[in-house]
């Protein structure tokens, strides 16, 4: 019996990490009017951000269909296998619900265990990686679930937004709604709190905002893994990653990752996010 790990494309896992850990990723959808693309499969990040910034149509996103999850579960599970399916916060997406309905469809045929990570982006990704590592080491399904849930609870994420315009358009602004209206020339710093977007801090300049991201990460205690996410500004991401490298155990370096089109739809250009997995 094997435990297989499934997540969704809002995890922003790179193809290298997906392959290394044997994780199955179900893509969400990007809609530019009548044109629909599978996140991470049918549109590159460069193509997406060019259309987002320069195109006339603001994109929308949608969760995978129930049938897509059913197809994936049936594709990866041999007889007796169990699946741990770990997803973006239910508050932010209907993806978990699609996976839940799919698990009911295959009930009695495939044993699917669902986890609402209450996270997004690489905080979700790190939860999936923790689950996959435990599965690869021969862990039971309960041990795999425990690893995923532990990692999700220990992940912290703060992000500097250039604007809240994209988050507001996508209806994912959550508790950060209070920051709208009075933010002329103020750059918001947001976090994920109990599965919802929430205000963390704010800055009067990008330089100040990047400094506050670094201060925040340094305040979270001992760190096992650290990542820096960006939408369009590679240089800032590399600079922040280099400045935080001392927080990691010897031999480890921060991961620098680009957000995918689904997260990019709601974050917009010039996003810099910093996240970590704190020690047990």
N, C-alpha and C positions, 0 to 999 in steps of 0.2 A: 504493500500500500504506500502511495506517495501523496504528500501534501503539496498541492500546486497553489501558487500565489497569483492573484489577479488584482490589478488596479485600473485606474482610468488615466486619460492623458492629461488631466489637470495636475498630475504628479510631476510633470515637467522632467521626467527621467530621460536622460540621453540614450540614444541607441546603444552606446557602449555599456551603460549600466544595466539596461534591459537585458542585453545579451549575457553579460557577466553573471547576473543573478538569476536568470531564467524566469523573469517576470513576464506575465502576459498583460498587455496594456490595451484596454478598450477605448477607442477614440471618441471624443465628443465631436459635435458638428459646428462648423463656422458657416454662417449665412451672410452672403453679400447679395441682398435681394433674393433673386431666384437661383443664384449660384451657391451650391453647398459643397463644402470641402471637409474631409475627415482630418481632424486635428493631428498633426504630426505625420500624416501619410500623403495627403493630396495637395498641400500647400506648404512651402518653406517659410521659415520665420522672416527671411528677407522679403519674399513676395507679399506676405501678410502685412508687415509693417509699412511697406510701400503703399499698399492699397488703403490701409488704415489712415495714414497721414495725408496722402495725396489724392485719394479717390473721393468721389462724390457721395458714396454710400457708407453709412456707419454699419458695421457688422453686428449681428446678433449671434448668440450661441444656443445650442440645445443639447440635451443629454442623449446618450445612445438609446436606441430602442430596446425594448424587452427582448425582441428577437435576436438582436446583435449579441446580447449577453448570453442568451440560450445557446447560440451557435458557438460562442467561445467556450462556454462551460463544457459543451459536448465534444468540442474539438480536442481539448487538452486533457480530459479525464479518461483514464483507462478504468476498467472494472475495479472497484474497491478504492480508487483514489478519492481524496477529499480536497475541496477547494476552500481557500480562505480569500475572500474578495473584499478589498480594502478601498474605501472611496472618500472623495471630497465631502466636506460637511453637508449634511442634509439642508441646512439653512441656506447654503449658497447655490445648490444645484439639485435637480431632480434625479441625478445619476444614481444615487443610492436606491431610490424608489424603483427605478428601472431594474437594477440588479436584484432587488428584493422580489419583484414580480417574476423575474426570470428564475430565481431560486425556487419559487413555488411551482413554476412550470415543470422543472426537472426533479421535483421532490419525489423520492422513491427510486429515482434513477441515479442521481448524483447528489452527494452530501455537500451542500454549499453553506459556508459560515460567513456571514456578512459583518463588516466592521465599519461604522461611521467614525472616521478618524478625527472629525471635528477640526481638520486641518486642510491646507491647500498648498499647491506647488511642492517644493522639495521637502517640506515638512511631512506631507503625505508620502512623498517618494521615500524618505528615510524610514517611515513606518513599513512600507512595502519591502524595502531592502532588509530591514531587521527580520521580518517574517520569512523572507526567502532564504536568508542565511541560516536561520534556525531549521527550516525545512531541509536544506541541503545537508545539514549536520545530522539528519535523521530524527529531528524532533517530532513529537506527536502533534496532532492537530491542536490540542489544548496549549501546548508549548509554543506553537507558531502563533496562535491567537494572542497569547500572553505577551510575546515579544513585540507583536505589532501594536498592541494597546499600550504597552510600556513606552515604546518609542514615541508614539503619538502624543502621549501625556507629557513627555520630556522635551518636546520640540518647542522652540520659541522662534518667532519670526517678526521682524519689524521692517517696514518698507517706506522709502521716501518717494512720494508721488510728486510729479511736476504739476498735476492738476487733478481735481476730483471729477472732472467733466465726464470721463469715460466710465468711471465707477457709477456715477449717478445715472447715466444713460442706460447702463445695463441693469439697473435696479438692485445692485449688490452693495449699496453703500452702508446699510445697516446703521450701527450706532454712530458712524462717522457723519451721518446726516447733519449733526449739530455743528459741523465745521463749515458747512456750505453757507454762502452769503457774505461772511465777513473775512474771507480769505484772500483778498486782493494782495498780491505779492507775498503771500505766506504759503510755504510749502508744507503740506500735511505729512506727518509720519503716522502710519497706521499699523495695527497688529491684528492678529486673529485671537479672539477671546471667546471661549465656549462656542466655537464653531461659527462665530459672526465677526465681520469686519468691525473694528472698534478703534477710536482715536488713541494714539500713544503719546504723541508730542507734536510740535510744529517748529518750523525754522523760517528765518527771514531770508535765507539764501541757500543755494544748493550746497555750498561749501560747509555752512553751518549744519545743514541737514545731514550731510555725510559724516560729519564729526559726531553728531548725536546718535546715528546708527551704531557707530563704533563704540561709543560710551555705553549704549544699551547692551550690546552683546557682552561687553566686559563686565557688566553688572549681573549677568545671569549665572555666575558661578563656574564650576569646573565643566569643561566641554569635551565631548567625545568626537563630534563631527561638526564641521562648520561649512556653510555654503554662502555664496554671494550670487544673487540673481539679478539679471538686467534685461531690459527690453531692447534698448537701442544704443546705449553708451558703454562700449566695451572698456574703454580706458579707465573710467571711474570704477568699474567693477574690479578690474585688475589691481588698481591702487588700493581699494578697500581690502581686498583679499590679502594683499602683501602686508598691509599694516596689522592684520589680525592673525597672521600666521603663528605668532608666539603663543597663542591661546591653546593650540593643539598639542597633543603628545608628540614626542620626537618621532620623526619619520612621516608624519601626516601633514598634508597641505589643505588649505580651503579649496572646495570645489567652486569653480566659476561656471555658472550655467545660464543659459538664455531661457526666458519664459516662452512658452509656446503660444500659439495663436489664441487659444481660449482665454488664458490668463491675460494675454496682451490686449484682448478686446476690452477688458474691464480695467486694466491698469494704464494703458496708453503708453506713449513714448516716454523716454527718459526715466523710467522706473529703475530704482536700485533697491534691492531688498537683501537683508542679511538674516540668516537663520542658523540655528544650531540645535544639536542634540546634547542636552546636558547629561552629566554623568549620573549614574544611579544613586 
